[in-house]
């Protein structure tokens, strides 16, 4: 494949993926390597039918948060609600760059001591169970230790490079 064809394929892939509607999450960690958090949309359930349910997240290999999660060995996935757009922007680094990202939002600690967003649609407290590098992204698998759900909350989604609320189905 020529360089031009590779660039065209990559650009087409990114454009097509921008049409995929994804729920928005803030992934947090805390431990010996420090406290960190980042906005992600690459999240998936892996299996509920194991000793501990498994999920996965994907973080860019240059993400400082990915390194902190890998060093701490734990993370919490917070599914954002419609009202959390400013928090999504903050943890994506689009606003308040260089400031403590946790200064905004109503945070509590999970039983495992991780930052959990009060009012999140759902949160998953996880041990890092496996990891692999695929292309430019770390795929981190979490063994879920605790789940919290807010039943009437509506998730925030990311589609066409913008955030939007999701109406009740």
C-alpha positions in Angstrom: 0.0 0.0 0.0 1.4 3.4 -0.9 1.9 6.1 1.7 -0.9 8.1 0.1 -3.3 5.1 0.3 -2.3 4.6 3.9 -3.1 8.2 4.8 -6.4 8.1 2.9 -7.4 4.9 4.7 -6.5 6.4 8.1 -8.3 9.6 7.4 -11.4 7.6 6.1 -11.3 5.4 9.2 -11.2 8.4 11.6 -14.0 10.1 9.7 -16.1 6.9 9.8 -15.4 6.4 13.5 -16.5 10.0 14.3 -20.0 8.8 13.4 -20.0 6.2 16.1 -21.9 7.4 19.2 -20.0 6.5 22.3 -20.8 7.0 26.0 -18.3 9.3 27.7 -16.3 8.3 30.8 -13.8 9.8 33.1 -11.3 7.2 34.2 -9.5 7.9 37.5 -6.8 6.3 39.6 -5.0 6.9 42.9 -2.1 5.2 44.6 1.6 5.2 45.0 2.2 6.6 41.5 -0.3 9.5 42.2 -3.8 10.6 41.4 -4.8 11.1 37.8 -7.8 11.1 35.5 -8.7 11.3 31.8 -11.8 11.4 29.6 -12.3 8.4 27.4 -14.9 7.0 25.1 -13.2 3.6 24.3 -14.8 1.3 26.9 -16.4 -2.1 26.6 -17.8 -4.8 28.7 -15.7 -8.0 28.3 -17.5 -10.6 30.4 -19.9 -10.8 33.3 -19.6 -14.5 33.6 -16.2 -14.9 35.4 -15.3 -14.7 39.1 -15.1 -10.9 38.7 -16.7 -9.2 35.7 -14.3 -7.7 33.2 -14.3 -4.5 31.2 -11.7 -2.8 29.1 -10.7 0.8 28.3 -8.2 2.1 25.7 -5.8 5.0 26.4 -3.3 6.6 24.1 0.2 5.3 24.7 1.4 8.9 25.4 -1.3 9.5 28.0 0.2 10.3 31.4 -2.9 8.9 33.0 -2.3 5.5 31.3 1.2 5.3 32.9 -0.2 6.2 36.3 -3.0 3.6 36.0 -0.5 1.0 35.0 1.8 1.8 37.9 -1.1 2.0 40.5 -2.7 -1.2 39.2 -6.2 0.2 39.8 -8.7 2.4 38.1 -12.3 3.6 38.4 -14.5 4.1 35.3 -17.1 6.9 35.8 -19.9 7.0 33.2 -20.7 10.6 32.7 -24.3 12.0 32.7 -25.7 14.8 30.5 -24.8 17.5 33.0 -21.1 16.4 33.1 -20.0 17.9 29.7 -17.8 20.5 31.5 -16.1 17.7 33.4 -15.6 15.7 30.2 -13.9 18.8 28.7 -11.8 19.4 31.8 -10.5 15.8 32.0 -9.9 15.8 28.2 -7.5 18.7 28.9 -9.5 21.1 26.8 -10.1 23.5 29.7 -8.2 24.2 32.9 -5.0 22.9 31.5 -2.4 22.5 34.2 -5.0 22.8 37.0 -6.1 20.1 39.3 -8.8 18.3 37.2 -10.4 17.0 40.4 -11.1 20.6 41.6 -14.3 20.4 39.7 -17.0 17.8 40.3 -18.4 16.1 43.4 -15.9 13.3 44.2 -16.1 10.5 46.8 -13.9 7.5 47.3 -14.8 3.9 46.3 -14.3 1.2 48.9 -10.9 0.7 47.2 -10.0 4.4 47.7 -10.4 5.5 44.1 -12.0 8.8 43.0 -15.6 8.2 42.1 -17.9 10.9 40.7 -21.0 11.3 42.8 -23.9 11.5 40.3 -22.2 9.4 37.6 -24.6 7.3 35.7 -22.5 4.3 36.7 -19.0 3.7 38.2 -16.8 0.6 38.1 -14.0 0.2 40.7 -11.4 -2.1 39.1 -8.1 -3.9 39.6 -5.9 -3.8 36.5 -6.0 -7.5 35.5 -4.3 -7.4 32.0 -2.8 -5.0 29.6 -1.5 -4.9 26.1 -0.3 -2.3 23.6 -2.2 -2.3 20.3 -0.9 0.2 17.8 -0.9 3.6 19.6 -3.2 2.5 22.5 -2.9 0.6 25.7 -5.8 -1.8 26.1 -6.4 -2.1 29.9 -8.6 -4.8 31.3 -10.3 -4.3 34.6 -11.5 -6.9 37.1 -14.5 -5.1 38.6 -14.6 -4.9 42.4 -17.6 -2.6 42.9 -20.3 -1.1 40.8 -22.6 1.8 41.5 -25.6 2.8 39.3 -27.8 5.9 39.3 -31.0 4.5 37.7 -32.6 7.8 36.5 -29.5 9.4 35.0 -29.0 9.9 31.3 -25.6 9.3 29.8 -23.4 11.8 27.9 -22.5 10.7 24.4 -19.8 11.8 22.0 -20.6 11.7 18.3 -19.5 13.7 15.3 -16.8 15.2 17.5 -19.3 16.8 19.9 -20.9 15.9 23.2 -24.7 15.5 23.5 -27.2 14.2 26.0 -29.1 11.0 25.3 -32.9 11.0 25.7 -34.7 8.2 27.5 -35.3 5.3 25.2 
